[in-house]
Amino acid sequence: MAQWERLMQLHSYSQQLHELYDRDALPMDVRHYLSHWIEKQEWQRAARDPDFAMVLFQVLLENLDIQHSRFVQEESFLMQHNIRRYKHNFQVGFMVLFCKANALFSFALSFLNTASFVFFICLEHTMICLEEQQDEFDFKYQTHKMEGKVYLTSVKKNQVQLLQHLVNRLNECRKSTLSDINKLLDKADDLIDILVKKELVEWQRRQQKSCIGAPDNVCLDQLEKWFTCVAVCLFQVREFLSKLEELVGKVSYENDPLKAQKPGLQKRADALLKNLLKSSFVVETQPSMPQGKGPLVLRTNIQFSVKTRLVCHHCLFSLYVTEELHIIYFDTVFELKGMSVDMLASSLPVVIISNSSQQQSAWASILWFNMLSQDTKDIRFFAGSPTATWLQFGEMLSWQLLSATKLGLNKDQLDMIGHRLFGKQQNYNTFKVAWSKFSKENTPFTFWVWFDGIVVMVKSYLEDLWRDGLIMGFVTKGKEKALLKKKQRGTFLLRFSESVIGGITFSWVETTITGEPEVKTVQPFTKDDLSQVPFHEIIRNFQILETDNVPENPLLYLYPNIPKDEAFGKVKAWSQSMAHVERQLVSHGSPCCPVQNLVKQMATPSS
């Protein structure tokens, strides 16, 4: 399938395509109507060979004439006008205002950059398809393992054949994805070669001549666009490779192409990116004195100015403000008994924010950097942030609660967090967590927003209960139900809400009229509730209306089987009188909570 036809099918990227072709260098109409011709040309050769570029340019104009004639026959007046205007703009822009050779190089490079970006869009779509295929295989494989024992031999044989078909398809998709990444790196390699060995060298020569009076154009804006476009693609390739590493951690098999080829592609992508970045740091304005005859002649004891520029600047710093790292330097002079020593110290990287709403995201960046980076001067860390091992990640999360309450996370609690991030697994030791999964992916809010909301709530309102081990906290709704159904009536546990930021709830087991266990849950309590009534008081005074409208507290034993008063006996003011609260309960007829402002409707599904 032609590249343009593939792009037309990727409806989710329509906005990016409009932005990509919303320019005179390569209008979308031209890309569309001349797509077959454009995709067959040797644009890489054109970017190196000015004579061949001139031939391609003339053929391009001829193709525009042919397309114009077709629109004349079709009596499409609007498209006749557009094609005629595009041709005129090409001729004026490339033949008059600029030197022909440079203009044609610009066109060829622009197309190559565009083609690389388009290829990247297709690859991103391929990655999504690969992940969906893997999820399908993994689900059916896990189902087969759990249910395989109960099926007849013939059924099991059919299941095995289906699984083999799925893994074969997955294997081909993995090979195809790796091949596409390799092709994208080939394109990037060609572009870097042209940019570094030709375009940058020619710019440096023009700068040399401009220093001695030549009127040459030494503007770096176009070079910056080209360098940045290639760097963006390479950074995205690194994210793709990180995603592949995550996928192979979930599902792998004998002769897995990801295991064999991914390290080589990673090494190649990193080498290309380093080469590009090193070459992109240039002296934009050569040293000169304010009153000098010209640049490059300097005098002792006279100040001079010089300007450097990173022509990948926008790529490296097109980050969220909370991902931009800065270093504060401190310098002083130590003088004592005739000795003078210049001294310099620097802070660890800091994040500068403009309002308090950015503080949560900024702290996430500080956590991620200091967890992973060994280079305390790496302010470009988030341009290609590495993944965290499960051990590193779990330890960092545990520290947040440990520093706030002196009690961190245990293995069961970390397993629940792993389940939230990666689904149910036997263990998570081989998994790696990407920066995007920690702080960017919204489901419907990021993992960090959810976890930090819990830390803030615990520190502000639940510190004693958490430190005393009374809050199980991190447990899924499914596991909660399984734990409680095995216990006696009135057994309850406290857990953090999975759907409400900074929410805590409790569930307990009842016995139905048929003698079956039934787990009930209240809606989560948040800081608005806990700032009015301490959580231990809510637990102590919680009541529901039983038969004959008699209030009863269904919370009797803290999981696994500790009497409530014994479990919470150390909590300050636990044994205070409930008379005032009871009067509020009866007065207002609340079915779930003893305080009017904290009325919570009962809900069978957990929150």
N, C-alpha and C positions, 0 to 999 in steps of 0.2 A: 504494500500500500504506500502511495506517495506520502511524503512528509506532511504536505499541506492538508491532504485528506485526513490524515490522522489527527492533525490539530483541530480540524473542524468538528471532530467528534468529542473533543475534550471540553464540554460545555462549562465545566467548573473553572476553566482558565480563560474564559472569554474576556474578562476585564484585563488580564495581563496581556493578552494578544492585542487588544485595542490600544493599550498604552505603548506596546512594543512597536506597532506599525503606524502610530499617530505622529508621523514626521515626514518631511519631504525627501529624506534620503532613500527611503523605501516605502512608499505608500501601500496600504493594504490592497487597494485595487490592482496595482501592478503585481504585488506578490500573488494575488489570487489568479488573475487571468494569464500570467506568464509563469505559473508555478512549475509546470513540467519542464519548460526551458531553463528556468533558474536553477532547479535542483540537479540538472544534468551538467552544469558548467563547472570548470576547474577554477574555483575562486581562490583556492590556495595558491595556485600557480600565478593567477592574475595579481595577487598581492605582492608577488616577487618580481614579476616580469612586466615592465611597462609597455612593451610592444604588444604582448598578448592581452594586456588589460585594455589597450586601445581597440583591439579587434573586438573584444567582448562588448565594449561600450557601443561600438558602431552596430553590432548585431542587436544589442538591446534596443537601440533607437529604431532599427528596422522592425523588430517585433512589435514595438509600440505602434508603428505605422500600420502593420497588418491588423492588429487588434482594433485600431481606429476604423479601418475599412469595414471590418465586421459590424461594428456598431452603426456605421453609415447604412449598411444594407438592412440592419434590423431597425433602423430609424430610432435608435436610442440616443436622443439628443443630449441628455445629461452625461452619459458615459463618453460620448464623442468629445464633449467639452473637457471632461476630467482627463482623459488620455492625452488630449492635445496640450493641456496645461502641464501634466507631468513631464511630457517630453520637453516642453519649453524650459521647465525648471531644471531638468537634468542638464540641458545644453548650457543654460546660463550659469548654473552653479558649478559645473565641472569643466566648462570650456572657456569661460570668460573671466569669472572672478578669481579663479585660482589657476595655478600652473597645471597643465593637463595631467602630467604624470602623478603629481601629488593628489589631485582630485580622484583619479582612478584608483590609486592605492587606498584612498579614504573610502571610496565606494566598496572596494573589495573587502577591506577590513571591516567595514560596517556590516556587510552581509555575513562575513564569517562570524562576527560577534553575535549577530542576530540568529544565525543558524545554530550556534552553540547554545544560545539561550532557549531556542525552540526545542533543540534536542534534550536540553535539561528538563523542560516541561514534560516532554514525552516520557523521560526516564522517571520523573516524579510520579506520573500516573502508573508506570510499570511497577514501581515500588509498592504502591497501594494495592495493586492486583496481586502481587507476590504475597503480601501480608494476609490478604483475604484467603488466598489458596492455602497458605500454611495453617491459618486458623481453622479452615474447613477440615483439613487432614487431621490436625491435632484433636479436634473435637470428636471426629469419627473413630480415631484410633483409641482415644481414652474410653469412649463408649464401648468399643469392641473389647477392650481389656476388662471392663467391669461386667459386661453382660455375656461375654463369650462362652462361659461355662454352661449356660442354660440352653444354648442353641444346639440343634442337631448338626451332625457333621456336614451335611450338604449346605446348610445355611452358613455355617462357619466358613466353608470353602468359598462361598460367594462373597462373604464379607472380606476375606483375605484378598480375593481378586480385586474387589473394589478399592481396598486400601493400597494395593500395589499400583493400580491405575492412578490413584491420587498422588502417591509418592513419585511416580514417574513423571506426572505432569508438573509437580512441584520442582522436581530436579531439572526439568527442561526450562522452567521459568527462572530458576536460579541461574542456570547457565546463560540464558538470554540476558538477564539483568547484569551479570558480570561482564558479558560481552559489550553491552551498551555503555557501561561505565568505562570500559577500556577504550571504546571509540570516542567517548567524550574527552577522555584524557589525551587521546591522539590529537583531537581538535585543539585542545588547550595547549598542547606541546607546540603545535604548528604556529598558533597565534603568539605564544610567548617568544618563539624563535624570531618571528617577524617583528614583534614589538621591541625586543631587547637588542637584536643584532642589526635591525634596519631603522625602524622609526626612532628609537631613542638615540642611536648613533647620529642619525641625520639631524635630530633636534640639537644635540650637543655641538654639531658642526655649525648649525645656524647660530647658536648662542656664541660660539667663538667669533664668528664674523660680526655679530651684532656688537660685541665688545669693542671692536675697532671701527664702528660706524656704519656697518651694513644695515639696510632697512629690513632685514629678514624677520619673519614672524616667529617669535619664540614663546608664544602662548602655549601653556601646558594643558589647557582645558580638554582638548580632544584626546590627548594621550591619557589623561586621567580617566576619561570615560572608557577608553579601551582597556587600560590596565584594570580598572575597577570591575568591568564586566567579566573579565577572565577570572579575577580573584573571587568574585561572588560565586561563579560556577564551581571553582575549586573548593571553596568553603562548603558549598552545598554537597559536593561529592563526598567530602569528609563526613558530613552528616548522614548521607546515604550509607556509607561504609559502617558508620557507627550503628545505624539501624539494622544493617545486615548482621553485625555482630550480636545484636540483641536477639534477632530472629534465630540465629544458629544456636544461641543459648537455650532456646525453647525447644527446637526440633532439629535434630541432626541424624545422620545415618552414614552407612559405609560409603566411601568415595564421595562424600559431600563436597561439591565444587566450591562452596563458600569457604570451608576450612582450608582448601588447597590454594585458592586464588586470592582471597581477601587480603592476606598480609602483603603480598606483592603489590596489589593495587593501592593499599594504604601507603606503602613506602614510596610509590611513584607519585601519588597525589601530593604527599607532604614535600617531596623533593621539588616538584614543579611549583608549588606554592611558595616555598622558601626562595627559590630562584627568582620568581616574579617579585616578591616583596623586597628582596635585597636590591634588585635593579630599579625598583620604583622610588627609592630615596635619592633625590637629586638636589643639587644646588641650583635653585631657581634664579637667584640674583647673585652674581659673583661679587666678591668683596670689593668695596670702594669707599673712599674717604669723602666726606661731605663737600670739600672744596677741591677735590683732586681733578687732574686733567682728564682722567678716565678710570674705569675699573681696573683692578689687578695691580695697581701701584699703591703700596701702603707705606706709611711713615711711622717710625717708632714714636711711642707716646702720643699718638693721635688715634682717636676712636675711628673705627670703620664699621660699616654695616654689611651684613650678608643674610641671605634668606634661603632657607632650605624648604623642601616640599616633599611630601609623600604622595605620589600620584595614584596610590591606592587608598588615599585618605578616606574617601567616602565609604569605601567598602569596609575598612577596618572600624570606622566609628559610626556606621549607620546602625548603632545599637540603641536599645532602650536606654534612657538616661540612667537608670539604675544598674546598667551593665558597664557603664563607663568608669574605668578605674583611674585614680589620680594618686600621685605620690607627693607628700609634703617633705621638702628638704630643709634641714637646719644646718647653718654653718656658723662657726665661731672661731676665734683665735685664742689659743692658750698661751699666756705669757708669764714666765716666772724666772727670775734670776738670769735675765739675759737670753733665755730660750723662748722662741716663738714657734708655735705649731698651729697650722691651719687644720681645723677639724670639721668633718662633715658627717651628718647622720640623716637618716631618712625614715619616714614612717612606713608601715605596711600600706598597701594600696587602700585608699578610701573611696567611698562613693559620695558624691555631692548631690544633694536633693534640694528642691526648691519649695516643697511643702510636705507636711507630715503624712499625707496620703501615700507618699512614695516610700515611706520608711520600711514597710513590710517587705516590699520587693527588693529594696536596697540591702536589707539584712540577709535576704536569701542569697544575693550575690556575694556578700562577705562570707557567708557560710561555705558556699560552693568553692570559692577561690581558696580559702585557707584550709579546706579539707583536702584539696587536690594538688594545688600548685606548690612545687618545690622552689620556684623562682619568685622571690618576693618583689621583683621589679617588673614582672610580666603584666603590664597594663593592657596588653592586647589579648589577655587570656580568653575573654568571651567571644572573640572573633572565631574561635574554634575550640570551644570548651570540651575537655575530655569527659568520658563517662566515669562514674564512681562504681567501685565494686560494692557488692551487697554488704560486706563487712564494714567498709568505710562509711557507707550511707547509714547503716543501722547505728553505728557508733556515734555519728554526728547527731542523729535524731535523739538518741538516748541522752546525749550531753545537754540538749535543750531543756529537758525535764529535770535532769540531774542538777543543773545549775540553778534552776528555779525552785526546786523542792527537795533536793538532796536524794531523790530516788529516780533512777532512770527506767529504761524499758527492759522487760525480760524477753526471753525467746518467743513465748506464745504471743506476746503483744507485737513483736516485730514480724512474726508470721502473718498476723492479721494485716499489717501494713503491706507486706509483700503480696498478699491476696488482693488488696485494693489496687495495687499497681500492675500486677502481672497475672491475676487470676489464680485459681487454686493450683498449687504445685506441691510436690513432695517436700522439696526444700528449695531455698532461694540462694544458696551459696554461690552458684555459678552465674547468677543474673547480674547485669550491670544497669545502672540507672543513668539515663541521659539528663542533661540540664533541662531540656524542653519538657521531659516527663515530670521533673521535680517542680518547675516554676512557670511553665508556659501553657501546657495542654489543659484546656478547660473542660471539665466533665461533671457539673457545669462550672465548677471553679477549680483552680489549680490545686494540686496536692499540697503545696506549701501553704496556701491560704487556709486550707482545711486544717492542716496540722498545727500551724501557728495559732489559729483560733483556739484550738484545744489547749496549747501551752499557756496562752494568755488567760484563758478561763481558769485553768488549774491554779496558776500562780496567784490570781486575784481572789478566787472564791473557794477553791477546793484543796488548798495545799496540805492541810492536816489530813484530810480523808485520803488523798493520794499517797502521802508519805507513810501513812499507817497501813497501806495495802488494802483499803476497803473498796477501792474502785478498780474493777477489772479493766474498764476503759476501752481498750482496743480489742474488740471482739466483733466478728461479723454477725449479722442478724441470723444467718443460718446456723452458725455454731452456738449462738446464744440459745436458740430454740432447742437444739439437740442437747445442750447441757441441762437446761431446766426441766425438760420433759422426764428426765431420769430421777428427778428429786421429789421430795415430799411437798405437799401443798403448802404454799406460803414462802417457798424458797425464792429469793430474788437476787438479782445482780445489777450493778451499775455500769453503764457503758456510755461511750461517747457517740453522739449521733453521726451517721455517715452522710446525712443529707442536709444538715443544718450547721452552718459555721459557728463554732463555739457553743455547741449544744450538748447537754448530757441528759440521759433518760434512765429509767429503770424498768425492768420487766420482771414478772413473777409468774409462778405456775399455780393455776387453779385446777380444781377437779370438777368435771362436768357431771350432769345428773346420771350419765351412763358410766361414770367412773373413769373416763379418759382424761389424761392431763391436757390442759389448755394454757398456752402462754399468752399473757396480756401485757400490753405496753402503753405507757402514756407518751404524749407528745413531748419533745425535748424541752428542757428548761434552758434559757439563755441568760446572759449577763443582766438583761432587764429584769428577769425573775429573781436571780440570785442576789442582786443588789438590794432587793427588798426583804427577802427571807433567806437565811442560810440554808444550804441544801440539806444539812443534817436535820434541821427542823421540819423541812418538807417531808423527809422520809419518816421522821418520828410521828408526825401528825397527819400523815396522808390517810384518807378514809374514802371508802366507797359505800354506797347505800345497798345493803343486802335486803333480804326478804323483810317485809313489814317496815321498810324504811329505817332500819336500824343501821347506823354508821358502823363500819368495821374497817380496821386497818389490815389489808391483806398481806403486808410485808412482815413476815415472821422470822425467817432464817436467811442470813446473808450466805450466799453460795460459798462453800458447798453445803454446810449444815450448821453454821454458827448462829445461835440465838441472837436476835437483833440487838437486844440490850447489852449482851456481852460483847458483841462486835463493836458497837459504837460507845461503849461505856467510858472510854478514855476521852471522848469528845467533850469539850467544855460545854457546860449548860445542857447536856443531854437529858438529864433527869428533871428539868424544870417542869412546872405545872402546865397542863395543856388547857386549862379551863377557859381562858380568854379565846383561844383558837377554836375550841369546840363550839363556843357560842357563835362565832362567825360562820362556822361550817353549817350549823343548824339554821341560822338566820338566813343565809343566802342559798342554802340547798345545793351546794356544789357537789357533784358526783365524784370528783377526783382529787380536789385539793382544798386544804383548810383555809386558804386566804382568798378573798374576793378577787384581788388583782392577779392571782396566779391560777385561775380556773383553767384546767386542762381537760379537754374532752378525751374520753377513752377511745383508744383505737386498737383494734386487733392486729393490723399490720404494723410491724416495727418501723421506726423512723431512723 
